Amino acid sequence: MLSSQITFRTALPSESARVAELHAASWRSAYRGYLSDAYLDTDIVAERARVWQARFVPPLDRQYVLLAEQGDALVGFACVLLDAEPDWGACLDNLHVRPGLTGQGLGSRLFMQALRWVAQAEPGWAMHLFVLAGNTAARRFYARHGGEAVEHTTKHLPDGSTPPVYRYLWRDPARLRAALLGEE
C-alpha cells in the first residue's frame, strides 16, 4: 500500500539497475500474455539492465527519467525521450508502477510530471506513446488522461514479437496538464 510519503526525483545514471529491476517486474506482471512466457521467465532483469545502462550515457539533457520512491523503495518511474520520434513530439517511453501498487494514483502523478517536463523542455511540443492494443487497462488510463489514439500499427518487441499497438498523442502537454489540474 502506498503512503502519502512519495518523493519524486530525477534518476542518476548509477541507478540503472534499480530502474531495470522495476521495469522487468512491471513487464512480468502487466505484459504476461503480450510478451512470450519464454522471454518473461528468463533473466529479463539483465536484459533491461543493458537497455538502461545504454540509456544513461551522457548527454542526458534530451531525456527525463523520474523516480517515485517510498522511503528507500523504488515504487514507480517514468521516462521521456525527446529525440525518439521528434516529428511526433516527446515520447513517453516508459511509465511503470510496482506491481501491487497500481490503481492508487501514482501513475497519474508520474504522468503529470512527465507532461510538466515536456512543457518546460520543449514548449509547444506534443507528447506521444505506444500502448499494446490488448492492454485495455493502460489504454483506459491514457484515454482518461486526455490521450487521443491517432495510429494503429505494430511494434517490434524485445521477445521478437510484433503485436498491434496504438499510438496515443497529447497535442499540448502544458494546456492538458493545466486542465487536468483545474488551473485553466
Backbone torsions as a table, in degrees:
resi	resn	phi	psi	omega
1	MET	NA	137.2	178.7
2	LEU	-81.4	139.8	170.1
3	SER	-96.0	175.9	177.4
4	SER	-76.0	-8.5	-176.8
5	GLN	-87.5	61.5	175.9
6	ILE	-100.1	131.0	175.5
7	THR	-112.0	148.8	179.9
8	PHE	-120.5	138.1	176.1
9	ARG	-159.0	159.8	177.4
10	THR	-72.5	135.9	179.9
11	ALA	-69.6	149.4	173.6
12	LEU	-97.8	149.5	178.0
13	PRO	-53.9	-32.6	-179.4
14	SER	-68.7	-7.1	-178.0
15	GLU	-100.4	15.6	-178.0
16	SER	-58.6	-35.4	-179.6
17	ALA	-66.7	-38.5	177.4
18	ARG	-63.5	-44.2	179.7
19	VAL	-64.3	-43.8	-179.9
20	ALA	-61.1	-40.6	-179.5
21	GLU	-62.8	-46.0	179.1
22	LEU	-68.1	-38.9	178.0
23	HIS	-57.7	-48.4	179.8
24	ALA	-64.0	-43.1	179.2
25	ALA	-62.1	-41.1	179.1
26	SER	-64.6	-45.8	178.5
27	TRP	-62.0	-42.0	-179.8
28	ARG	-62.2	-31.8	-179.6
29	SER	-84.3	-51.7	-171.2
30	ALA	-88.3	-23.2	-173.5
31	TYR	-104.8	7.5	176.1
32	ARG	-61.9	126.3	-175.9
33	GLY	97.1	-15.8	176.8
34	TYR	-105.8	-44.6	171.4
35	LEU	-97.7	153.9	-176.6
36	SER	-66.6	146.3	176.1
37	ASP	-60.1	-37.9	179.8
38	ALA	-58.3	-41.0	178.4
39	TYR	-70.9	-49.2	-176.9
40	LEU	-64.5	-29.8	-176.5
41	ASP	-89.3	-1.4	175.1
42	THR	-91.2	-169.4	-177.6
43	ASP	-83.6	71.4	179.1
44	ILE	-71.8	-15.8	175.2
45	VAL	-61.8	-45.2	179.1
46	ALA	-65.1	-40.4	179.2
47	GLU	-65.1	-44.3	177.3
48	ARG	-66.2	-34.9	178.1
49	ALA	-60.9	-40.2	177.3
50	ARG	-63.1	-41.7	178.3
51	VAL	-59.9	-47.8	-175.7
52	TRP	-72.8	-33.5	175.3
53	GLN	-62.6	-41.6	178.1
54	ALA	-66.9	-35.7	-178.4
55	ARG	-70.5	-30.7	-176.9
56	PHE	-88.7	25.6	176.5
57	VAL	-89.7	129.5	179.7
58	PRO	-60.3	155.8	1.2
59	PRO	-78.3	146.9	-175.3
60	LEU	-108.4	4.9	-174.9
61	ASP	-72.9	-9.9	-179.6
62	ARG	-103.0	15.0	175.8
63	GLN	-143.8	160.8	-178.7
64	TYR	-138.9	117.9	174.7
65	VAL	-116.9	111.7	-176.9
66	LEU	-104.3	128.7	176.9
67	LEU	-102.5	142.9	170.8
68	ALA	-114.0	123.1	-176.6
69	GLU	-125.5	144.8	171.9
70	GLN	-119.5	104.2	-170.1
71	GLY	64.7	-127.8	178.6
72	ASP	-90.6	-4.4	-174.5
73	ALA	-88.9	132.4	172.8
74	LEU	-80.3	117.8	-176.1
75	VAL	-111.0	-9.4	177.6
76	GLY	-174.4	162.9	174.0
77	PHE	-157.6	157.3	173.7
78	ALA	-133.5	148.2	178.1
79	CYS	-135.3	126.8	177.4
80	VAL	-118.0	131.7	178.5
81	LEU	-115.7	125.6	-178.7
82	LEU	-81.3	-27.6	-171.6
83	ASP	-108.4	11.9	-179.4
84	ALA	-67.4	-49.4	176.6
85	GLU	-148.9	72.5	-172.6
86	PRO	-60.4	-21.1	175.9
87	ASP	-63.3	-24.3	177.3
88	TRP	-96.7	-7.3	-175.3
89	GLY	101.6	-158.9	179.1
90	ALA	-73.9	147.1	-179.8
91	CYS	-106.8	117.6	170.7
92	LEU	-79.7	92.2	-171.4
93	ASP	-79.7	-28.3	-179.2
94	ASN	-145.9	140.4	167.3
95	LEU	-149.3	108.3	-175.2
96	HIS	-131.7	138.9	174.5
97	VAL	-120.1	138.9	-178.6
98	ARG	-54.5	133.5	177.4
99	PRO	-52.3	138.6	-177.0
100	GLY	92.7	-13.1	-179.0
101	LEU	-114.1	4.9	179.8
102	THR	-72.9	161.5	177.7
103	GLY	78.4	13.3	-178.4
104	GLN	-116.2	11.1	175.2
105	GLY	96.4	-7.3	-178.2
106	LEU	-67.0	-40.1	177.1
107	GLY	-58.8	-41.3	178.0
108	SER	-63.2	-40.6	179.9
109	ARG	-66.4	-41.5	176.5
110	LEU	-63.6	-42.8	179.7
111	PHE	-60.5	-44.4	-179.6
112	MET	-63.3	-38.2	177.4
113	GLN	-65.7	-37.4	177.2
114	ALA	-63.7	-45.2	177.1
115	LEU	-58.2	-44.4	-179.5
116	ARG	-60.0	-45.9	-177.4
117	TRP	-63.3	-44.2	179.4
118	VAL	-60.8	-44.8	-179.1
119	ALA	-61.3	-32.7	178.9
120	GLN	-83.4	-40.3	-175.6
121	ALA	-72.8	-39.7	-178.7
122	GLU	-140.2	77.1	-178.6
123	PRO	-53.2	133.6	178.7
124	GLY	90.3	-10.4	178.5
125	TRP	-76.1	151.0	170.6
126	ALA	-83.0	171.9	172.8
127	MET	-132.0	143.7	-178.9
128	HIS	-141.6	167.8	173.2
129	LEU	-160.8	165.7	174.4
130	PHE	-107.5	141.0	176.8
131	VAL	-130.1	134.4	175.2
132	LEU	-57.2	132.5	-176.8
133	ALA	-56.5	-36.7	-178.4
134	GLY	-79.8	-8.9	-178.4
135	ASN	-85.8	75.5	-173.6
136	THR	-65.3	-31.4	178.6
137	ALA	-63.4	-45.5	178.7
138	ALA	-66.1	-40.1	179.4
139	ARG	-62.6	-41.1	177.1
140	ARG	-63.9	-42.4	179.3
141	PHE	-57.0	-50.5	-176.7
142	TYR	-70.3	-34.3	175.4
143	ALA	-64.9	-42.2	177.2
144	ARG	-61.2	-27.3	-179.1
145	HIS	-97.5	23.3	171.0
146	GLY	86.9	7.0	-180.0
147	GLY	-74.3	142.6	179.1
148	GLU	-113.6	122.4	176.4
149	ALA	-72.7	112.3	-173.0
150	VAL	-114.5	-8.2	-178.4
151	GLU	-153.5	139.9	173.6
152	HIS	-120.7	120.0	-174.9
153	THR	-148.6	-161.2	172.2
154	THR	-123.9	160.4	-178.9
155	LYS	-137.7	136.7	177.1
156	HIS	-79.2	122.8	-178.5
157	LEU	-105.8	162.5	-175.0
158	PRO	-60.2	-20.7	178.8
159	ASP	-85.4	2.3	179.1
160	GLY	93.7	-6.6	179.5
161	SER	-80.2	161.9	176.4
162	THR	-133.2	73.3	-177.8
163	PRO	-75.7	162.1	174.5
164	PRO	-70.1	142.2	179.4
165	VAL	-136.7	160.2	170.9
166	TYR	-113.6	140.6	170.0
167	ARG	-95.0	125.0	174.2
168	TYR	-102.2	144.9	-174.8
169	LEU	-132.4	138.0	169.9
170	TRP	-118.1	110.7	-171.5
171	ARG	-72.2	-30.2	-177.9
172	ASP	-141.1	85.6	-176.8
173	PRO	-55.5	-39.2	-178.4
174	ALA	-64.3	-45.6	-179.7
175	ARG	-67.3	-41.3	178.8
176	LEU	-62.7	-44.8	179.6
177	ARG	-59.4	-44.8	178.9
178	ALA	-61.2	-42.3	179.6
179	ALA	-65.5	-43.5	-179.2
180	LEU	-66.4	-29.7	178.3
181	LEU	-88.7	-2.2	-179.2
182	GLY	73.6	27.9	-177.7
183	GLU	-95.9	-3.8	-179.0
184	GLU	-88.4	NA	NA
